[in-house]
Amino acid sequence: MHFNPDHMLSRFCVAGISYRKADTNIRGQFAVDEPAVLKILKDAADHGLHSIFVLSTCNRTEIYGYVQHPYELVWILSRHVRGSVEDFLHHGFHFTGRDALHHLFRVSAGLDSQIIGDYEIQGQLKAAINLSRKQGLIGPVMDRTINFVFQAAKKIRTSTLLSTGTVSVSFAAIEWLHRQTSGAKVQTLVLGTGKFGTSVCKSLLQYLPEAELTVCNRTNEKARQLSVELNVRYLPFEELAHNADAYDAIIVSTSANQPVLLNRYLRSNKRRFVVDLSVPANVESTIAERPGTTLVNVDDISEQLKRTVDKRMQEVPKAESIIAAYEAEFYQWLHTYRHSHAVKHMKEQLHGLLQGDVSACEMASPPVHADADALVQQTINDLMVNLRSQVAKGCQFINAYRYFLEHPAVVLQQS
């Protein structure tokens, strides 16, 4: 079947909803956990899609894939979330082709994060892709697409100051709490001990050692294990309602569909700080009305980071330049992918030629074929470079064979 690289690129699409046009309430209607993602992936496979992955964080829910139109992605996602298609189209976005690819490059590099340069997105993106890979939904072109994206992100991280400093939503929350408490010893409860909650706990112990930490989770065993690992207190979830009032600071990072910290749990009106890092909100909104209680959410915390963001913004042109270079490399690779079957066949033939030579002179000493694999690989590498940069593709294959057959090691064996 004829491979058209421009048509293939036009089929790369993304549909998403993010902090740019949607607040936490709207984003919460489209947030998906791992079980929901697995249902989306199965649905996609059942409808004939072969390359697709879903990225869902506190700031965004995005679905990527090689499809005919991004509305296919919108339709599949909308079947597994509480939000409507109408709300998604009103608050969300979709891109195709080069625009979609550029968006993925920017997301991976942290350029599209609410906190610019936040490289936590890298781990979240890799986890999303690995989940799809396990379901067999990362095809060869998508695999290389992702490879170029991650290469660019690594280059940006190591050669610019875009991600300098320890800045993330979890750390920003702790920094905010430290300012509010003026370094005083506070009884602190972290509610939710998943990956994000665990990160919050570790950051608390490192940057706010005066906090007396207790952990709690809807699955008690997870909280119990973390309490042993970090040597902190543990509160069984069924005791939360009776004990929540004892804490001076409560950080919530659960992923429930409804609030887990309720107003009636807080009986006194003492000075208290509640940080809700969950999307959708997992803290009952009326808690903000309690005398003495300060409630902030993800958007409020992110607002605290603007000073750091201003410094990082100076690095954006460098990062965009790196992305442009990797995008160009990807476009070149995509145009040589049409020759992948011919290149694979040629590689097998070259190995076959060497094996034939080896059998004919197996008494030779020392073996002159010791660098056979390296010679084949070098031949293929040179061919791929020429295929990217030169027009006469058939001639490039002929020249590659000539280079290989005229190599001293091969000539020596033939003689």
TORKOL-4160 file (C-alpha; in steps of 0.2 Angstrom, whole numbers, padded with zeros to 4 digits, m for minus):
415
<pt num="1" X="0000" Y="0000" Z="0000"/>
<pt num="2" X="0007" Y="0017" Z="m0005"/>
<pt num="3" X="0012" Y="0028" Z="0011"/>
<pt num="4" X="0008" Y="0046" Z="0009"/>
<pt num="5" X="0018" Y="0055" Z="0023"/>
<pt num="6" X="0008" Y="0071" Z="0021"/>
<pt num="7" X="m0009" Y="0062" Z="0023"/>
<pt num="8" X="m0002" Y="0053" Z="0038"/>
<pt num="9" X="0003" Y="0069" Z="0046"/>
<pt num="10" X="m0014" Y="0076" Z="0043"/>
<pt num="11" X="m0022" Y="0062" Z="0053"/>
<pt num="12" X="m0012" Y="0066" Z="0069"/>
<pt num="13" X="m0025" Y="0075" Z="0080"/>
<pt num="14" X="m0028" Y="0080" Z="0097"/>
<pt num="15" X="m0044" Y="0086" Z="0106"/>
<pt num="16" X="m0043" Y="0092" Z="0124"/>
<pt num="17" X="m0049" Y="0104" Z="0138"/>
<pt num="18" X="m0037" Y="0113" Z="0149"/>
<pt num="19" X="m0035" Y="0127" Z="0161"/>
<pt num="20" X="m0034" Y="0140" Z="0147"/>
<pt num="21" X="m0053" Y="0140" Z="0144"/>
<pt num="22" X="m0060" Y="0130" Z="0158"/>
<pt num="23" X="m0060" Y="0132" Z="0177"/>
<pt num="24" X="m0058" Y="0117" Z="0189"/>
<pt num="25" X="m0077" Y="0114" Z="0189"/>
<pt num="26" X="m0078" Y="0112" Z="0170"/>
<pt num="27" X="m0061" Y="0102" Z="0170"/>
<pt num="28" X="m0068" Y="0091" Z="0183"/>
<pt num="29" X="m0082" Y="0085" Z="0172"/>
<pt num="30" X="m0070" Y="0078" Z="0159"/>
<pt num="31" X="m0056" Y="0071" Z="0171"/>
<pt num="32" X="m0054" Y="0053" Z="0169"/>
<pt num="33" X="m0045" Y="0040" Z="0181"/>
<pt num="34" X="m0036" Y="0025" Z="0175"/>
<pt num="35" X="m0051" Y="0013" Z="0174"/>
<pt num="36" X="m0060" Y="0026" Z="0164"/>
<pt num="37" X="m0045" Y="0028" Z="0152"/>
<pt num="38" X="m0045" Y="0009" Z="0150"/>
<pt num="39" X="m0063" Y="0010" Z="0144"/>
<pt num="40" X="m0059" Y="0024" Z="0132"/>
<pt num="41" X="m0045" Y="0014" Z="0125"/>
<pt num="42" X="m0056" Y="m0002" Z="0123"/>
<pt num="43" X="m0069" Y="0009" Z="0115"/>
<pt num="44" X="m0056" Y="0016" Z="0103"/>
<pt num="45" X="m0050" Y="m0001" Z="0098"/>
<pt num="46" X="m0067" Y="m0008" Z="0095"/>
<pt num="47" X="m0070" Y="0006" Z="0083"/>
<pt num="48" X="m0055" Y="0002" Z="0073"/>
<pt num="49" X="m0042" Y="0015" Z="0080"/>
<pt num="50" X="m0024" Y="0009" Z="0081"/>
<pt num="51" X="m0014" Y="0023" Z="0089"/>
<pt num="52" X="m0022" Y="0033" Z="0103"/>
<pt num="53" X="m0018" Y="0039" Z="0121"/>
<pt num="54" X="m0027" Y="0049" Z="0134"/>
<pt num="55" X="m0018" Y="0062" Z="0146"/>
<pt num="56" X="m0028" Y="0067" Z="0161"/>
<pt num="57" X="m0020" Y="0079" Z="0174"/>
<pt num="58" X="m0027" Y="0092" Z="0186"/>
<pt num="59" X="m0024" Y="0105" Z="0172"/>
<pt num="60" X="m0030" Y="0096" Z="0157"/>
<pt num="61" X="m0039" Y="0081" Z="0149"/>
<pt num="62" X="m0032" Y="0077" Z="0131"/>
<pt num="63" X="m0034" Y="0063" Z="0119"/>
<pt num="64" X="m0022" Y="0060" Z="0105"/>
<pt num="65" X="m0023" Y="0049" Z="0090"/>
<pt num="66" X="m0020" Y="0046" Z="0072"/>
<pt num="67" X="m0038" Y="0047" Z="0066"/>
<pt num="68" X="m0048" Y="0055" Z="0051"/>
<pt num="69" X="m0055" Y="0069" Z="0061"/>
<pt num="70" X="m0053" Y="0076" Z="0079"/>
<pt num="71" X="m0071" Y="0074" Z="0082"/>
<pt num="72" X="m0069" Y="0055" Z="0082"/>
<pt num="73" X="m0058" Y="0058" Z="0098"/>
<pt num="74" X="m0071" Y="0070" Z="0105"/>
<pt num="75" X="m0085" Y="0057" Z="0103"/>
<pt num="76" X="m0075" Y="0043" Z="0111"/>
<pt num="77" X="m0070" Y="0053" Z="0126"/>
<pt num="78" X="m0087" Y="0061" Z="0129"/>
<pt num="79" X="m0095" Y="0043" Z="0131"/>
<pt num="80" X="m0085" Y="0040" Z="0147"/>
<pt num="81" X="m0085" Y="0057" Z="0156"/>
<pt num="82" X="m0099" Y="0067" Z="0165"/>
<pt num="83" X="m0097" Y="0082" Z="0154"/>
<pt num="84" X="m0107" Y="0085" Z="0138"/>
<pt num="85" X="m0100" Y="0086" Z="0120"/>
<pt num="86" X="m0107" Y="0103" Z="0119"/>
<pt num="87" X="m0098" Y="0109" Z="0134"/>
<pt num="88" X="m0082" Y="0101" Z="0128"/>
<pt num="89" X="m0083" Y="0110" Z="0111"/>
<pt num="90" X="m0087" Y="0126" Z="0120"/>
<pt num="91" X="m0073" Y="0125" Z="0133"/>
<pt num="92" X="m0061" Y="0114" Z="0123"/>
<pt num="93" X="m0050" Y="0114" Z="0108"/>
<pt num="94" X="m0044" Y="0102" Z="0094"/>
<pt num="95" X="m0029" Y="0103" Z="0082"/>
<pt num="96" X="m0024" Y="0092" Z="0067"/>
<pt num="97" X="m0008" Y="0089" Z="0058"/>
<pt num="98" X="0007" Y="0101" Z="0062"/>
<pt num="99" X="m0003" Y="0111" Z="0074"/>
<pt num="100" X="m0008" Y="0095" Z="0084"/>
<pt num="101" X="0011" Y="0089" Z="0084"/>
<pt num="102" X="0017" Y="0106" Z="0089"/>
<pt num="103" X="0005" Y="0106" Z="0103"/>
<pt num="104" X="0011" Y="0089" Z="0109"/>
<pt num="105" X="0029" Y="0095" Z="0109"/>
<pt num="106" X="0024" Y="0110" Z="0119"/>
<pt num="107" X="0015" Y="0100" Z="0132"/>
<pt num="108" X="0029" Y="0088" Z="0134"/>
<pt num="109" X="0042" Y="0102" Z="0136"/>
<pt num="110" X="0031" Y="0111" Z="0149"/>
<pt num="111" X="0028" Y="0126" Z="0138"/>
<pt num="112" X="0009" Y="0123" Z="0139"/>
<pt num="113" X="0008" Y="0120" Z="0158"/>
<pt num="114" X="m0001" Y="0131" Z="0170"/>
<pt num="115" X="0016" Y="0133" Z="0178"/>
<pt num="116" X="0027" Y="0135" Z="0163"/>
<pt num="117" X="0042" Y="0123" Z="0163"/>
<pt num="118" X="0033" Y="0111" Z="0175"/>
<pt num="119" X="0042" Y="0095" Z="0170"/>
<pt num="120" X="0030" Y="0084" Z="0181"/>
<pt num="121" X="0020" Y="0083" Z="0165"/>
<pt num="122" X="0034" Y="0072" Z="0157"/>
<pt num="123" X="0030" Y="0058" Z="0170"/>
<pt num="124" X="0011" Y="0060" Z="0167"/>
<pt num="125" X="0013" Y="0059" Z="0148"/>
<pt num="126" X="0025" Y="0044" Z="0149"/>
<pt num="127" X="0012" Y="0035" Z="0160"/>
<pt num="128" X="m0002" Y="0039" Z="0148"/>
<pt num="129" X="0008" Y="0032" Z="0134"/>
<pt num="130" X="0013" Y="0016" Z="0143"/>
<pt num="131" X="m0005" Y="0013" Z="0147"/>
<pt num="132" X="m0010" Y="0013" Z="0129"/>
<pt num="133" X="0006" Y="0003" Z="0124"/>
<pt num="134" X="0000" Y="m0011" Z="0135"/>
<pt num="135" X="m0016" Y="m0011" Z="0126"/>
<pt num="136" X="m0007" Y="m0012" Z="0109"/>
<pt num="137" X="m0013" Y="0005" Z="0104"/>
<pt num="138" X="0004" Y="0013" Z="0100"/>
<pt num="139" X="0008" Y="0010" Z="0082"/>
<pt num="140" X="0025" Y="0012" Z="0074"/>
<pt num="141" X="0022" Y="0030" Z="0068"/>
<pt num="142" X="0015" Y="0035" Z="0084"/>
<pt num="143" X="0030" Y="0027" Z="0093"/>
<pt num="144" X="0042" Y="0037" Z="0083"/>
<pt num="145" X="0031" Y="0053" Z="0085"/>
<pt num="146" X="0033" Y="0051" Z="0104"/>
<pt num="147" X="0051" Y="0047" Z="0103"/>
<pt num="148" X="0055" Y="0064" Z="0094"/>
<pt num="149" X="0044" Y="0073" Z="0107"/>
<pt num="150" X="0053" Y="0066" Z="0122"/>
<pt num="151" X="0070" Y="0069" Z="0114"/>
<pt num="152" X="0065" Y="0088" Z="0112"/>
<pt num="153" X="0059" Y="0089" Z="0130"/>
<pt num="154" X="0075" Y="0081" Z="0136"/>
<pt num="155" X="0086" Y="0094" Z="0126"/>
<pt num="156" X="0076" Y="0108" Z="0132"/>
<pt num="157" X="0077" Y="0102" Z="0150"/>
<pt num="158" X="0096" Y="0100" Z="0149"/>
<pt num="159" X="0101" Y="0116" Z="0138"/>
<pt num="160" X="0089" Y="0129" Z="0144"/>
<pt num="161" X="0084" Y="0136" Z="0161"/>
<pt num="162" X="0065" Y="0133" Z="0158"/>
<pt num="163" X="0063" Y="0121" Z="0172"/>
<pt num="164" X="0076" Y="0128" Z="0184"/>
<pt num="165" X="0071" Y="0128" Z="0202"/>
<pt num="166" X="0059" Y="0116" Z="0211"/>
<pt num="167" X="0042" Y="0122" Z="0205"/>
<pt num="168" X="0027" Y="0112" Z="0204"/>
<pt num="169" X="0009" Y="0112" Z="0210"/>
<pt num="170" X="0013" Y="0101" Z="0225"/>
<pt num="171" X="0028" Y="0112" Z="0230"/>
<pt num="172" X="0019" Y="0128" Z="0227"/>
<pt num="173" X="0005" Y="0122" Z="0239"/>
<pt num="174" X="0018" Y="0119" Z="0252"/>
<pt num="175" X="0027" Y="0136" Z="0249"/>
<pt num="176" X="0010" Y="0144" Z="0251"/>
<pt num="177" X="0006" Y="0135" Z="0267"/>
<pt num="178" X="0024" Y="0139" Z="0274"/>
<pt num="179" X="0020" Y="0158" Z="0271"/>
<pt num="180" X="0003" Y="0157" Z="0280"/>
<pt num="181" X="0010" Y="0148" Z="0295"/>
<pt num="182" X="0026" Y="0158" Z="0297"/>
<pt num="183" X="0035" Y="0142" Z="0300"/>
<pt num="184" X="0025" Y="0138" Z="0315"/>
<pt num="185" X="0023" Y="0119" Z="0320"/>
<pt num="186" X="0006" Y="0114" Z="0313"/>
<pt num="187" X="m0004" Y="0098" Z="0313"/>
<pt num="188" X="m0005" Y="0094" Z="0295"/>
<pt num="189" X="m0016" Y="0081" Z="0287"/>
<pt num="190" X="m0013" Y="0075" Z="0269"/>
<pt num="191" X="m0029" Y="0066" Z="0262"/>
<pt num="192" X="m0025" Y="0056" Z="0247"/>
<pt num="193" X="m0009" Y="0045" Z="0246"/>
<pt num="194" X="m0009" Y="0041" Z="0227"/>
<pt num="195" X="0006" Y="0047" Z="0217"/>
<pt num="196" X="0003" Y="0065" Z="0218"/>
<pt num="197" X="m0002" Y="0064" Z="0237"/>
<pt num="198" X="0014" Y="0054" Z="0240"/>
<pt num="199" X="0024" Y="0068" Z="0231"/>
<pt num="200" X="0015" Y="0081" Z="0243"/>
<pt num="201" X="0020" Y="0071" Z="0258"/>
<pt num="202" X="0038" Y="0070" Z="0253"/>
<pt num="203" X="0039" Y="0088" Z="0249"/>
<pt num="204" X="0031" Y="0093" Z="0265"/>
<pt num="205" X="0044" Y="0083" Z="0275"/>
<pt num="206" X="0058" Y="0091" Z="0265"/>
<pt num="207" X="0053" Y="0109" Z="0264"/>
<pt num="208" X="0041" Y="0110" Z="0279"/>
<pt num="209" X="0049" Y="0099" Z="0293"/>
<pt num="210" X="0040" Y="0109" Z="0307"/>
<pt num="211" X="0024" Y="0101" Z="0300"/>
<pt num="212" X="0018" Y="0086" Z="0310"/>
<pt num="213" X="0012" Y="0075" Z="0296"/>
<pt num="214" X="m0003" Y="0063" Z="0296"/>
<pt num="215" X="m0008" Y="0053" Z="0281"/>
<pt num="216" X="m0026" Y="0047" Z="0276"/>
<pt num="217" X="m0033" Y="0038" Z="0261"/>
<pt num="218" X="m0049" Y="0030" Z="0256"/>
<pt num="219" X="m0039" Y="0014" Z="0254"/>
<pt num="220" X="m0032" Y="0012" Z="0271"/>
<pt num="221" X="m0018" Y="0000" Z="0267"/>
<pt num="222" X="m0010" Y="0013" Z="0255"/>
<pt num="223" X="m0010" Y="0026" Z="0269"/>
<pt num="224" X="m0003" Y="0014" Z="0281"/>
<pt num="225" X="0011" Y="0008" Z="0270"/>
<pt num="226" X="0016" Y="0026" Z="0266"/>
<pt num="227" X="0015" Y="0031" Z="0285"/>
<pt num="228" X="0028" Y="0017" Z="0288"/>
<pt num="229" X="0039" Y="0022" Z="0273"/>
<pt num="230" X="0039" Y="0040" Z="0279"/>
<pt num="231" X="0038" Y="0037" Z="0298"/>
<pt num="232" X="0023" Y="0048" Z="0300"/>
<pt num="233" X="0006" Y="0046" Z="0308"/>
<pt num="234" X="m0008" Y="0037" Z="0300"/>
<pt num="235" X="m0027" Y="0040" Z="0301"/>
<pt num="236" X="m0040" Y="0027" Z="0295"/>
<pt num="237" X="m0052" Y="0034" Z="0283"/>
<pt num="238" X="m0067" Y="0029" Z="0293"/>
<pt num="239" X="m0060" Y="0040" Z="0307"/>
<pt num="240" X="m0059" Y="0056" Z="0296"/>
<pt num="241" X="m0076" Y="0063" Z="0301"/>
<pt num="242" X="m0072" Y="0063" Z="0319"/>
<pt num="243" X="m0054" Y="0068" Z="0318"/>
<pt num="244" X="m0052" Y="0081" Z="0304"/>
<pt num="245" X="m0056" Y="0096" Z="0316"/>
<pt num="246" X="m0040" Y="0092" Z="0325"/>
<pt num="247" X="m0029" Y="0098" Z="0311"/>
<pt num="248" X="m0022" Y="0115" Z="0307"/>
<pt num="249" X="m0019" Y="0112" Z="0289"/>
<pt num="250" X="m0027" Y="0099" Z="0277"/>
<pt num="251" X="m0021" Y="0096" Z="0260"/>
<pt num="252" X="m0033" Y="0086" Z="0249"/>
<pt num="253" X="m0026" Y="0076" Z="0234"/>
<pt num="254" X="m0039" Y="0063" Z="0231"/>
<pt num="255" X="m0048" Y="0059" Z="0215"/>
<pt num="256" X="m0065" Y="0056" Z="0220"/>
<pt num="257" X="m0081" Y="0061" Z="0210"/>
<pt num="258" X="m0088" Y="0071" Z="0225"/>
<pt num="259" X="m0081" Y="0079" Z="0240"/>
<pt num="260" X="m0072" Y="0069" Z="0253"/>
<pt num="261" X="m0069" Y="0083" Z="0266"/>
<pt num="262" X="m0086" Y="0089" Z="0272"/>
<pt num="263" X="m0090" Y="0105" Z="0281"/>
<pt num="264" X="m0098" Y="0096" Z="0295"/>
<pt num="265" X="m0081" Y="0087" Z="0299"/>
<pt num="266" X="m0074" Y="0104" Z="0305"/>
<pt num="267" X="m0083" Y="0108" Z="0321"/>
<pt num="268" X="m0073" Y="0122" Z="0328"/>
<pt num="269" X="m0069" Y="0139" Z="0320"/>
<pt num="270" X="m0050" Y="0140" Z="0324"/>
<pt num="271" X="m0038" Y="0146" Z="0312"/>
<pt num="272" X="m0036" Y="0133" Z="0298"/>
<pt num="273" X="m0029" Y="0131" Z="0280"/>
<pt num="274" X="m0037" Y="0119" Z="0268"/>
<pt num="275" X="m0028" Y="0116" Z="0251"/>
<pt num="276" X="m0039" Y="0107" Z="0238"/>
<pt num="277" X="m0027" Y="0100" Z="0224"/>
<pt num="278" X="m0040" Y="0089" Z="0217"/>
<pt num="279" X="m0049" Y="0090" Z="0201"/>
<pt num="280" X="m0064" Y="0089" Z="0202"/>
<pt num="281" X="m0065" Y="0098" Z="0219"/>
<pt num="282" X="m0064" Y="0086" Z="0233"/>
<pt num="283" X="m0067" Y="0099" Z="0247"/>
<pt num="284" X="m0085" Y="0104" Z="0251"/>
<pt num="285" X="m0086" Y="0122" Z="0245"/>
<pt num="286" X="m0095" Y="0129" Z="0260"/>
<pt num="287" X="m0079" Y="0126" Z="0270"/>
<pt num="288" X="m0073" Y="0142" Z="0263"/>
<pt num="289" X="m0087" Y="0151" Z="0273"/>
<pt num="290" X="m0081" Y="0145" Z="0290"/>
<pt num="291" X="m0074" Y="0159" Z="0301"/>
<pt num="292" X="m0055" Y="0156" Z="0303"/>
<pt num="293" X="m0054" Y="0144" Z="0288"/>
<pt num="294" X="m0044" Y="0148" Z="0272"/>
<pt num="295" X="m0048" Y="0137" Z="0257"/>
<pt num="296" X="m0038" Y="0138" Z="0241"/>
<pt num="297" X="m0038" Y="0126" Z="0226"/>
<pt num="298" X="m0026" Y="0122" Z="0211"/>
<pt num="299" X="m0030" Y="0138" Z="0202"/>
<pt num="300" X="m0027" Y="0149" Z="0217"/>
<pt num="301" X="m0010" Y="0140" Z="0221"/>
<pt num="302" X="m0004" Y="0141" Z="0203"/>
<pt num="303" X="m0007" Y="0160" Z="0204"/>
<pt num="304" X="0007" Y="0161" Z="0217"/>
<pt num="305" X="0020" Y="0156" Z="0204"/>
<pt num="306" X="0019" Y="0170" Z="0193"/>
<pt num="307" X="0036" Y="0178" Z="0198"/>
<pt num="308" X="0045" Y="0162" Z="0194"/>
<pt num="309" X="0035" Y="0160" Z="0178"/>
<pt num="310" X="0041" Y="0178" Z="0173"/>
<pt num="311" X="0059" Y="0172" Z="0174"/>
<pt num="312" X="0056" Y="0156" Z="0164"/>
<pt num="313" X="0047" Y="0165" Z="0150"/>
<pt num="314" X="0064" Y="0172" Z="0145"/>
<pt num="315" X="0069" Y="0154" Z="0140"/>
<pt num="316" X="0054" Y="0151" Z="0129"/>
<pt num="317" X="0062" Y="0157" Z="0113"/>
<pt num="318" X="0076" Y="0145" Z="0115"/>
<pt num="319" X="0064" Y="0130" Z="0119"/>
<pt num="320" X="0053" Y="0134" Z="0104"/>
<pt num="321" X="0069" Y="0134" Z="0093"/>
<pt num="322" X="0073" Y="0117" Z="0099"/>
<pt num="323" X="0056" Y="0111" Z="0096"/>
<pt num="324" X="0056" Y="0118" Z="0078"/>
<pt num="325" X="0073" Y="0108" Z="0075"/>
<pt num="326" X="0065" Y="0091" Z="0081"/>
<pt num="327" X="0049" Y="0094" Z="0072"/>
<pt num="328" X="0059" Y="0096" Z="0056"/>
<pt num="329" X="0068" Y="0080" Z="0060"/>
<pt num="330" X="0052" Y="0071" Z="0062"/>
<pt num="331" X="0045" Y="0077" Z="0046"/>
<pt num="332" X="0061" Y="0071" Z="0037"/>
<pt num="333" X="0059" Y="0054" Z="0046"/>
<pt num="334" X="0041" Y="0053" Z="0041"/>
<pt num="335" X="0045" Y="0056" Z="0022"/>
<pt num="336" X="0058" Y="0041" Z="0023"/>
<pt num="337" X="0046" Y="0030" Z="0032"/>
<pt num="338" X="0038" Y="0025" Z="0015"/>
<pt num="339" X="0055" Y="0016" Z="0012"/>
<pt num="340" X="0055" Y="0006" Z="0028"/>
<pt num="341" X="0050" Y="m0010" Z="0021"/>
<pt num="342" X="0063" Y="m0009" Z="0007"/>
<pt num="343" X="0076" Y="m0004" Z="0020"/>
<pt num="344" X="0072" Y="m0018" Z="0031"/>
<pt num="345" X="0073" Y="m0030" Z="0016"/>
<pt num="346" X="0090" Y="m0023" Z="0011"/>
<pt num="347" X="0096" Y="m0025" Z="0028"/>
<pt num="348" X="0092" Y="m0043" Z="0028"/>
<pt num="349" X="0100" Y="m0045" Z="0011"/>
<pt num="350" X="0116" Y="m0037" Z="0017"/>
<pt num="351" X="0117" Y="m0049" Z="0032"/>
<pt num="352" X="0113" Y="m0063" Z="0020"/>
<pt num="353" X="0128" Y="m0058" Z="0009"/>
<pt num="354" X="0140" Y="m0058" Z="0023"/>
<pt num="355" X="0134" Y="m0075" Z="0030"/>
<pt num="356" X="0137" Y="m0082" Z="0013"/>
<pt num="357" X="0154" Y="m0075" Z="0013"/>
<pt num="358" X="0158" Y="m0081" Z="0030"/>
<pt num="359" X="0153" Y="m0099" Z="0025"/>
<pt num="360" X="0164" Y="m0098" Z="0010"/>
<pt num="361" X="0179" Y="m0093" Z="0020"/>
<pt num="362" X="0176" Y="m0100" Z="0037"/>
<pt num="363" X="0194" Y="m0106" Z="0038"/>
<pt num="364" X="0200" Y="m0088" Z="0037"/>
<pt num="365" X="0210" Y="m0083" Z="0052"/>
<pt num="366" X="0208" Y="m0071" Z="0060"/>
<pt num="367" X="0189" Y="m0069" Z="0055"/>
<pt num="368" X="0188" Y="m0054" Z="0043"/>
<pt num="369" X="0169" Y="m0053" Z="0047"/>
<pt num="370" X="0171" Y="m0047" Z="0065"/>
<pt num="371" X="0163" Y="m0030" Z="0061"/>
<pt num="372" X="0149" Y="m0037" Z="0050"/>
<pt num="373" X="0135" Y="m0030" Z="0061"/>
<pt num="374" X="0143" Y="m0013" Z="0062"/>
<pt num="375" X="0146" Y="m0012" Z="0043"/>
<pt num="376" X="0128" Y="m0017" Z="0039"/>
<pt num="377" X="0122" Y="m0004" Z="0052"/>
<pt num="378" X="0133" Y="0010" Z="0045"/>
<pt num="379" X="0127" Y="0006" Z="0027"/>
<pt num="380" X="0109" Y="0008" Z="0033"/>
<pt num="381" X="0112" Y="0023" Z="0042"/>
<pt num="382" X="0121" Y="0032" Z="0027"/>
<pt num="383" X="0106" Y="0026" Z="0016"/>
<pt num="384" X="0093" Y="0034" Z="0028"/>
<pt num="385" X="0103" Y="0050" Z="0028"/>
<pt num="386" X="0104" Y="0051" Z="0009"/>
<pt num="387" X="0085" Y="0046" Z="0008"/>
<pt num="388" X="0081" Y="0061" Z="0019"/>
<pt num="389" X="0092" Y="0074" Z="0009"/>
<pt num="390" X="0092" Y="0068" Z="m0009"/>
<pt num="391" X="0078" Y="0065" Z="m0022"/>
<pt num="392" X="0084" Y="0050" Z="m0033"/>
<pt num="393" X="0078" Y="0037" Z="m0020"/>
<pt num="394" X="0082" Y="0022" Z="m0032"/>
<pt num="395" X="0099" Y="0028" Z="m0034"/>
<pt num="396" X="0102" Y="0029" Z="m0016"/>
<pt num="397" X="0098" Y="0011" Z="m0014"/>
<pt num="398" X="0110" Y="0006" Z="m0028"/>
<pt num="399" X="0124" Y="0017" Z="m0020"/>
<pt num="400" X="0121" Y="0009" Z="m0003"/>
<pt num="401" X="0124" Y="m0008" Z="m0011"/>
<pt num="402" X="0139" Y="m0002" Z="m0020"/>
<pt num="403" X="0147" Y="0005" Z="m0004"/>
<pt num="404" X="0144" Y="m0011" Z="0005"/>
<pt num="405" X="0151" Y="m0023" Z="m0009"/>
<pt num="406" X="0166" Y="m0012" Z="m0011"/>
<pt num="407" X="0170" Y="m0011" Z="0007"/>
<pt num="408" X="0187" Y="m0018" Z="0011"/>
<pt num="409" X="0181" Y="m0032" Z="0023"/>
<pt num="410" X="0168" Y="m0038" Z="0010"/>
<pt num="411" X="0181" Y="m0037" Z="m0005"/>
<pt num="412" X="0193" Y="m0047" Z="0006"/>
<pt num="413" X="0181" Y="m0061" Z="0010"/>
<pt num="414" X="0176" Y="m0062" Z="m0009"/>
<pt num="415" X="0194" Y="m0063" Z="m0014"/>
